[in-house]
Amino acid sequence: MVTTFAQEEVRAQWGPVLASGSKLGSYCLTEPGSGSDAASLETRAKRDGDAYVLTGSKAFISGAGATDVLVVMARTGGPGAAGISSFLVEAASPGIRYGKNEQKMGWNSQPTRAVFFDDVRVPASNRLGAEGEGFKIAMRGLDGGRINIGACSVGAAQGALNA
């Protein structure tokens, strides 16, 4: 998502370190009140000069609290998918808080937490794509994630069968 949709300077800064695995990122779409209706998300990003100010929360975020950057979908416009934009946010930015690590039945190799955004300032240059393209970008990210989860699940099942 970063190397496809980020502006050149952001792509140059984050693309190589994310691709190498020396830095990690979390995908932040799910919210406590939106469930499977991602287009109803309520986290807001309000333009303020050369930055956006993020306010809201995300739930069940894989890797949250242990990653370096967050790809955050937030509302910059009206209701529905067309009002959503996407941002690359440094995970240690002032105003970001992380919830407790969720206790899960499986998949415990990484933490899963809520993420809270309290007036987090994000440079406008960290927006991925144009304003209003965030839902499309989020869905493209899910396409790859679904393949990843399928592959991991088949591998885990094979390991269990072998054991």
N, C-alpha and C positions, 0 to 999 in steps of 0.2 A: 504494500500500500504506500509506503514512504517513497520508494524509488520510482513508483509509477505516477504518483499524484503530487509529490512535494515540489516546491520551487527549487531551483538548481542549488542554491546555497545550503538549504536544509537537506536536500538529497545527498550532497557531497559530504556534509557533516555526519549524517546518521546512517546513510546507506551502507558504507563499508563495515562499520562496527556492528550493525544489526545483522548483516549478511554473514559476518565471520563468527557471530555468537559471542563476541567479547562484550557486547551490550545487549540487553534484552528489552522487549517491549510487551505491553499488554493492550489488548483490544477492549475498548470500553463502550459498549452499546447498551447492554441490558440495564434496566432501571427497576426499582422496587414496584412501581405502579404500571409498567408497560408490558411486562411479560413477553408473550410472543408477538405483540403488536408493536414492533420497534418504531414505527412511524409516529407513535403517540408519545415519544419520549419528551421529558420536560426540562432536562438540564439546559440551561440557557448560556449563550455566548453573545454578549452585547458589545458592539464595536465602541471603542473609546480611543480615538486618535489612531495611533499606529499599533494598537493592541486590541485584543478582545478580553472581556472579563467573564470568566466561567463561574457559574453558580448552579449547584444541584448535586445529584448523587448518582452513582452507578452501583449495581449489585452483582454478586457472583463473578467478579473479575479475576480471571486466571492470571496468576503471577503477581497480582497487585501487592505492593509493599516490598517486592523483591526484584522489580524490573527498573530500568533506567528511564524509559519513556512510556507514555500512554497515548494511544490513538483514540481520541475522544470524539464521539458524535454528540453534537449539541444543537439546540434550536437557535437559529439566527433570524428566522422569518416566521411566517404564519404557521397554522396547524398543518399536519400531514407531512408526507415525505419531502415535498418541495421546500419546506422550511428548515431543513436540517443541513448543517455543514460539519466538516470533519477537521480535526486539529491534531497536531503533534505537540504534546505537552511534556516537558521534563518532569519526571516523577517526583523529584524533590522540590518542586516549586513551592514557594510560600503560599499557604492557604489550602494545601492538599492534606487531607487526613485519611488514614486507612482504618477500617474496622477490624474486628478480631478475625483471625483465621477460621474459616468455616470447618467444622468437623464433618468429613465426608466418609462415606462407606468405602470408597475406593479413590483412585487417582490422587494419591497423597504426595506425589513427587513434587508438586508445586503448591504454593498457598493459593487460596481463593478468598477474596475479601471484598467488602464494600469499599468504595472510594467516594470521598466527600470533597466537593469543590466549593470553597468559601472565598469568593472574589479573587480567583486565581487569574493573574494577568498572563496572557499568552501573546507573543508578538504576532501581528497580522501575517507576517511572512511564514508563520508556522501553520497556516490554514492549508489543508490538502485540497487541491482542486479549487473550483470557484464556490462562492457562497451558493447554497442550495443544492450542491452536488453531493453532500455528505451521505445521504441515504443510498444513492447509487454506489458510492465508494464502499460503504458499509456492507452492502450486499455482495460486492465483488470480493471483499475480505472473507465473508462467510463461505463463499464458494470454495476457496482454498482450504479454509478451516475444516469444512465437512470432509474433504478428501483426507486431511491429516487425521481427524478423529477416526475415520473408517480404517485407515492403515494402522493406527495405534491399537484399535480394538481388535483387529484381526491378529496382530502380533501378540497381544495379551492373551487372546483366546488360544492361540497356538502354544504359547508358553504354558498355559494352564493345562492344556491337553497333554503336552510333553511331560509335565510334572506328574 
